[in-house]
Every structure is written in structure tokens, then in C-alpha cells.
Amino acid sequence: MPISNRLRLGLTLCSTVLLGTSALAADIRIPESRDRATEFVGFVQPSVLHLRPLVFPGLPTAEFKQLSFDEKTGARTILAKLPAGWKQPSGYHSADLEMFVVEGGLSIGTKPVGRYGYAYYPAGYAHSYGTEKGATVLMFWAGAPDYTASAKSKAGTKAADAIDGLAYNDIAVTGPASLPKYRDEPVMKNSPVHVRLLRLDPKTGQKTWIAMSPGGYPVMSGEGDLPLWASSKSWQEGYMLAGDMTVAECLPEGQVAGTYGTNGYFFRPAGTAHGGLSQYSDSFAVWLYRTGPGHWETYRNQCVEPAAKAAGGAK
């Protein structure tokens, strides 16, 4: 049975002791070279990553920091630093691209999009964008990045799926119940979590959204006394826009807990459980989340189920 809010709050305060010999995020280093398709990439702080040249033939040079990478598909998430005056003339890419403005602003076509602005371009869709004063942009590539100059989209492109610039205030604020049903527990009727849905693929269920939650209580119990651990059959990705949140991950080496602050990042492969007694926010948390096709949250009260322990399973 789920633990009550009051009891879990008391347990959370002593979670460091309860974790025993489990690793803390500060005690381990997860290099960005890990293959995110098979290994958890988390507790990433972009401030400690090196800037690299971002070079595409025909485009001005910019800089980027790589947050995660899929060795098989070439998919990756990068944090791009675009200097003042940078511009991409009309063209398309071979892979789907999502963009989210962390700082500064872009002009997408002729539309200005400021901080927390968003765009989605399916492979082959011709688009242009630039920045007058500079911008820091999250880029989520579904494959290897490239650029082909073109005034027209490539034949066969899913042009109707494109989101050609979405300003933050254009997006309605709702609750988690507005998302397609995604978990095996009911959503709290008056949930304290606020949601801004940026993109939903009606065929696969893959989605991108902003979630805003108040702090001062264990996160799971704030959503109606949920069990401690959650996992999904799809991958999950998060970038903290503001606030703080402590999260534990159920990894092969055991429970690994750490605190995310502004600009903290993770990529969680399918099946990786997260939450635990340590999941807590002292202030508030504003996350940008992405999930893969078939996202469905399943909950349990233990990091590793007894049956998995007996079988020697790691998750």
C-alpha cells in the first residue's frame, strides 16, 4: 500500500540515511559519452561541459554542448549557443528536429519567439530561423544533424506535423489530466501540477511538454499518494528550466540520488525506474519533458521487485 504523505515526508528527511550504501549523484560521474539508448545519462550540469564548434556547410559557425547521444541512430540532444546575428536561411534536415529557447530569442520565419519558445520540424521540412541578439537553444535531433539549403520542402515531407514557432504565452495552462492517459494510477482531480503541452504525436503518443509543480512535499505523494517508483516502456528526457528537484534512479549499481537545479538534464532509457523516497523539491520545479512512443507510467513501491531480486535482475 502507498505510504501516507505525512509518513513519507518524515522518511524523505532521512532518505540519505535510508539509502545506506547507495551512491549519491555527487559521488559518481556519468560521462556524456554513454549510449543513452542503453544507459541512464543524468545529473548533467551543462555549465561543466565543454563548448564545441557547431559547423554546418553554408551556415555561420556557432557553439554547442552535447547533453546525450544515441550511438546507433545518431540521435542527440545539444545545447546550442547562437551568436548575435546568426541565421539559417531556408533549408531542411534529414532528421526530425525540435527546438526550445532557453535564453534569448529567435525569429522563426518572420515570427519572433522569445524565451521558452518552441518549434518542431519533421525531416525534409524547409524552414528558416535566426537570432538578432543571440540565443541559447535546446536542439533535440532524431538522427545525425545536417542542413540542406532549399526554398522548398523535400517531397513526401509530413508538412502538416510541423510547428513553425510557438511562443510560451500561446500555450494554454492545464493539469496533467489533459495529457492522454499515460499511467496506471488515476490523476489527482485537483493536481498541483500545471502543464503546457507543446507537442503530441497523435499516432505514437510521443510528446513534449512543460510541467510546473510546487515544492515543499514529496513529489509522488503530491500527486495523490502514488507508490514510490515509476518506470515506462518508453524513454524519458528532462531539462530543468527553474527550481530544484531531488530524484533517485534505480540503476544496476543500486539507488542513485541527486538534486537537479536550473539547467540540470537527464535522459532515461526505457524501463529505468525513478522516484524513491528521495524525490522532493524544496522550492518548486519547472521541467521541460519529452517522452518516446508508447509512454506509459507503471508504479511500484520498491526499486527492485522481490521476484527480480531472486532472479538476479538489475531493474
C-alpha positions as CSV (number, residue, x, y, z in Angstrom):
1,M,0.0,0.0,0.0
2,P,1.3,3.5,-0.7
3,I,2.8,5.3,2.3
4,S,0.9,8.3,3.6
5,N,2.0,11.8,2.8
6,R,2.9,12.5,6.4
7,L,4.9,9.4,6.9
8,R,6.7,9.7,3.6
9,L,7.7,13.3,4.4
10,G,9.4,12.1,7.5
11,L,11.1,9.3,5.6
12,T,12.2,11.8,2.9
13,L,14.0,13.9,5.5
14,C,16.2,10.9,6.4
15,S,16.4,9.5,2.9
16,T,20.2,9.9,2.8
17,V,20.5,7.5,5.8
18,L,17.9,5.1,4.4
19,L,19.8,4.8,1.1
20,G,22.6,3.2,3.1
21,T,25.5,2.3,0.8
22,S,23.6,3.5,-2.3
23,A,25.6,6.0,-4.4
24,L,24.8,9.7,-4.5
25,A,25.0,11.8,-7.6
26,A,27.8,13.8,-6.2
27,D,29.9,10.7,-5.8
28,I,29.7,9.4,-9.4
29,R,30.4,10.9,-12.7
30,I,28.3,9.9,-15.7
31,P,30.2,10.9,-18.8
32,E,28.3,12.3,-21.8
33,S,29.8,9.6,-24.0
34,R,27.4,7.0,-22.5
35,D,25.0,5.5,-25.0
36,R,21.6,6.9,-23.9
37,A,19.8,4.1,-25.7
38,T,21.0,1.6,-23.1
39,E,22.4,3.6,-20.1
40,F,21.0,6.3,-17.9
41,V,22.5,9.7,-18.6
42,G,21.7,12.0,-15.7
43,F,22.6,14.7,-13.2
44,V,24.2,16.5,-16.1
45,Q,25.2,20.1,-15.5
46,P,25.8,21.9,-18.8
47,S,28.0,24.5,-17.0
48,V,30.8,21.9,-16.6
49,L,30.7,20.7,-20.2
50,H,33.0,22.0,-22.9
51,L,31.8,24.1,-25.8
52,R,32.4,22.7,-29.2
53,P,32.2,24.3,-32.7
54,L,28.8,23.8,-34.3
55,V,29.5,23.8,-38.0
56,F,27.2,23.2,-40.9
57,P,28.3,23.9,-44.5
58,G,26.6,27.1,-45.7
59,L,25.8,28.3,-42.2
60,P,27.6,30.7,-39.8
61,T,29.6,28.9,-37.1
62,A,28.1,28.6,-33.6
63,E,28.9,26.6,-30.5
64,F,27.2,23.7,-28.6
65,K,27.4,21.4,-25.6
66,Q,26.3,17.8,-26.1
67,L,24.0,16.5,-23.4
68,S,23.3,13.0,-24.6
69,F,23.8,10.8,-27.7
70,D,22.4,7.6,-29.2
71,E,25.3,5.6,-30.8
72,K,23.0,3.5,-33.1
73,T,20.7,6.2,-34.5
74,G,22.8,9.3,-34.2
75,A,20.0,11.0,-32.2
76,R,21.2,13.5,-29.7
77,T,20.3,16.5,-27.5
78,I,22.5,19.5,-27.7
79,L,22.5,23.0,-26.1
80,A,23.4,25.4,-28.9
81,K,24.9,28.9,-28.3
82,L,23.9,31.0,-31.3
83,P,25.7,34.4,-31.5
84,A,24.0,37.7,-32.3
85,G,23.2,37.9,-36.0
86,W,23.3,34.1,-36.6
87,K,20.8,32.9,-39.2
88,Q,19.8,29.8,-41.0
89,P,18.4,30.5,-44.5
90,S,15.6,28.3,-45.7
91,G,16.5,24.7,-45.7
92,Y,15.7,21.3,-44.3
93,H,17.3,18.4,-42.3
94,S,17.4,14.6,-42.8
95,A,16.2,14.0,-39.2
96,D,13.3,15.4,-37.2
97,L,14.3,18.5,-35.1
98,E,12.7,20.0,-32.0
99,M,14.0,23.4,-30.7
100,F,13.3,25.1,-27.4
101,V,14.7,28.5,-26.5
102,V,16.3,28.5,-23.0
103,E,17.7,32.1,-23.2
104,G,17.4,35.0,-25.6
105,G,15.1,34.8,-28.6
106,L,14.7,33.6,-32.2
107,S,12.9,34.8,-35.2
108,I,11.3,31.8,-36.9
109,G,10.5,32.8,-40.4
110,T,9.1,36.3,-39.6
111,K,7.6,35.4,-36.2
112,P,9.6,36.4,-33.1
113,V,9.8,33.7,-30.4
114,G,11.3,34.6,-27.1
115,R,12.4,32.6,-24.1
116,Y,10.7,29.2,-23.8
117,G,9.6,29.4,-27.4
118,Y,9.3,26.1,-29.3
119,A,9.4,24.7,-32.8
120,Y,9.2,21.2,-34.4
121,Y,10.4,20.4,-37.9
122,P,9.9,16.9,-39.4
123,A,12.7,15.6,-41.6
124,G,12.6,17.4,-45.0
125,Y,10.6,20.4,-43.9
126,A,12.0,23.7,-45.2
127,H,12.3,26.4,-42.6
128,S,14.4,29.4,-41.6
129,Y,15.3,31.0,-38.3
130,G,17.8,33.3,-36.7
131,T,18.6,35.5,-33.7
132,E,19.2,39.2,-33.6
133,K,20.8,39.4,-30.1
134,G,21.9,35.8,-29.5
135,A,20.1,32.7,-28.1
136,T,20.7,29.5,-26.2
137,V,18.6,26.8,-27.7
138,L,18.0,23.2,-26.8
139,M,18.0,21.1,-30.0
140,F,16.6,17.6,-30.0
141,W,17.8,15.7,-33.1
142,A,16.1,12.4,-34.0
143,G,19.2,11.5,-36.1
144,A,22.5,12.9,-37.2
145,P,22.3,16.7,-37.7
146,D,22.7,18.2,-41.1
147,Y,21.5,21.0,-43.3
148,T,20.4,21.3,-46.9
149,A,19.7,24.7,-48.3
150,S,16.3,24.8,-50.1
151,A,13.4,27.1,-50.5
152,K,11.0,24.1,-50.7
153,S,10.4,21.2,-48.5
154,K,11.5,17.7,-49.6
155,A,8.9,15.6,-51.5
156,G,6.9,13.4,-49.1
157,T,7.6,15.5,-46.0
158,K,5.0,15.4,-43.3
159,A,4.5,19.2,-43.5
160,A,1.2,19.1,-41.5
161,D,3.1,17.9,-38.5
162,A,5.4,21.0,-38.4
163,I,5.1,23.5,-35.5
164,D,6.6,26.6,-37.1
165,G,7.2,28.7,-34.0
166,L,5.2,28.6,-30.7
167,A,5.5,31.4,-28.2
168,Y,5.3,30.4,-24.5
169,N,2.2,32.5,-23.9
170,D,0.5,30.9,-26.8
171,I,0.2,27.6,-24.9
172,A,-2.7,27.0,-22.6
173,V,-2.0,26.1,-18.9
174,T,-3.8,22.9,-18.0
175,G,-3.4,20.0,-15.5
176,P,-1.9,16.5,-16.1
177,A,-5.4,15.2,-16.7
178,S,-5.2,17.0,-20.1
179,L,-2.5,14.7,-21.3
180,P,-3.5,11.4,-22.9
181,K,-3.9,8.7,-20.3
182,Y,-0.3,7.7,-19.5
183,R,-0.2,5.9,-16.2
184,D,-1.8,3.0,-14.2
185,E,-2.9,5.3,-11.3
186,P,-5.6,8.0,-11.5
187,V,-4.6,11.6,-11.9
188,M,-5.5,13.7,-8.8
189,K,-8.6,15.8,-9.6
190,N,-7.1,19.0,-8.2
191,S,-3.5,18.2,-9.0
192,P,-1.0,20.9,-8.0
193,V,1.0,20.2,-11.2
194,H,0.4,22.6,-14.2
195,V,1.1,21.6,-17.7
196,R,1.8,23.3,-21.0
197,L,1.6,20.8,-23.8
198,L,3.9,21.7,-26.7
199,R,3.6,18.8,-29.0
200,L,1.7,15.5,-29.1
201,D,2.1,13.0,-31.9
202,P,-1.4,11.5,-32.3
203,K,-0.1,8.3,-33.9
204,T,2.7,7.4,-31.5
205,G,1.8,9.3,-28.4
206,Q,5.3,10.9,-28.3
207,K,5.0,14.2,-26.6
208,T,6.9,17.3,-25.3
209,W,5.6,19.4,-22.5
210,I,6.4,21.8,-19.6
211,A,5.4,20.6,-16.1
212,M,5.3,23.1,-13.2
213,S,5.0,21.7,-9.7
214,P,5.2,23.5,-6.3
215,G,7.7,22.3,-3.7
216,G,7.6,21.5,0.0
217,Y,6.3,17.9,-0.3
218,P,7.4,14.6,-1.7
219,V,6.6,14.8,-5.4
220,M,5.0,11.4,-5.8
221,S,2.7,11.9,-2.8
222,G,1.7,15.3,-4.0
223,E,0.0,13.5,-6.9
224,G,-2.4,11.5,-4.7
225,D,-0.1,9.3,-2.7
226,L,1.5,7.4,-5.6
227,P,3.8,4.4,-5.0
228,L,7.4,5.3,-4.7
229,W,8.9,4.2,-8.0
230,A,7.7,4.8,-11.6
231,S,9.0,3.5,-14.9
232,S,7.9,3.5,-18.5
233,K,8.2,1.3,-21.6
234,S,9.5,4.4,-23.5
235,W,12.4,6.7,-23.0
236,Q,12.1,9.9,-20.9
237,E,14.1,13.1,-21.1
238,G,14.1,16.2,-18.9
239,Y,15.7,19.6,-18.7
240,M,15.0,21.7,-15.6
241,L,14.1,25.3,-16.5
242,A,13.9,26.6,-13.0
243,G,13.7,25.5,-9.4
244,D,15.1,22.3,-7.8
245,M,14.2,18.6,-7.5
246,T,15.9,15.7,-5.9
247,V,15.3,12.4,-7.7
248,A,16.6,8.8,-7.1
249,E,17.2,6.5,-10.1
250,C,17.0,2.7,-9.9
251,L,20.2,1.7,-11.7
252,P,22.2,-1.6,-11.9
253,E,24.5,-0.3,-9.2
254,G,21.6,0.4,-6.9
255,Q,19.7,3.6,-6.0
256,V,21.5,6.8,-7.2
257,A,20.1,10.0,-5.9
258,G,20.9,13.6,-6.8
259,T,19.5,17.1,-6.9
260,Y,18.7,18.9,-10.2
261,G,19.0,22.7,-10.3
262,T,18.3,25.1,-13.1
263,N,19.7,23.7,-16.4
264,G,20.0,20.2,-15.0
265,Y,19.4,17.4,-17.5
266,F,18.7,13.7,-17.8
267,F,17.9,11.0,-20.4
268,R,16.3,7.9,-19.0
269,P,16.2,4.8,-21.2
270,A,13.0,2.7,-21.3
271,G,12.4,0.7,-18.2
272,T,14.5,2.7,-15.8
273,A,12.6,3.3,-12.6
274,H,12.9,6.7,-10.8
275,G,11.4,8.5,-7.8
276,G,12.0,6.8,-4.5
277,L,12.0,8.3,-1.0
278,S,14.4,11.0,-2.2
279,Q,12.1,12.6,-4.8
280,Y,11.4,16.0,-3.3
281,S,11.5,19.7,-4.2
282,D,12.4,22.4,-1.6
283,S,11.1,25.3,-3.7
284,F,9.4,24.4,-7.0
285,A,10.2,22.7,-10.2
286,V,9.7,23.7,-13.8
287,W,10.7,20.9,-16.2
288,L,10.7,20.6,-20.0
289,Y,9.9,16.9,-20.6
290,R,10.0,14.7,-23.6
291,T,8.9,11.1,-23.9
292,G,9.1,8.5,-26.6
293,P,6.3,6.5,-28.4
294,G,4.1,4.4,-26.1
295,H,4.9,6.4,-22.9
296,W,3.1,4.7,-20.0
297,E,4.0,5.1,-16.3
298,T,3.9,2.0,-14.2
299,Y,4.3,2.3,-10.4
300,R,5.7,0.1,-7.6
301,N,6.8,0.6,-4.0
302,Q,10.4,-0.9,-4.4
303,C,13.4,-0.1,-6.6
304,V,13.7,-3.7,-7.5
305,E,10.8,-6.1,-7.1
306,P,11.4,-9.2,-4.9
307,A,10.9,-11.5,-7.9
308,A,13.5,-9.6,-9.9
309,K,15.9,-9.8,-7.0
310,A,15.5,-13.5,-6.7
311,A,16.2,-13.9,-10.4
312,G,19.2,-11.6,-10.2
313,G,17.6,-8.9,-12.3
314,A,19.1,-5.4,-12.3
315,K,15.9,-3.4,-12.8
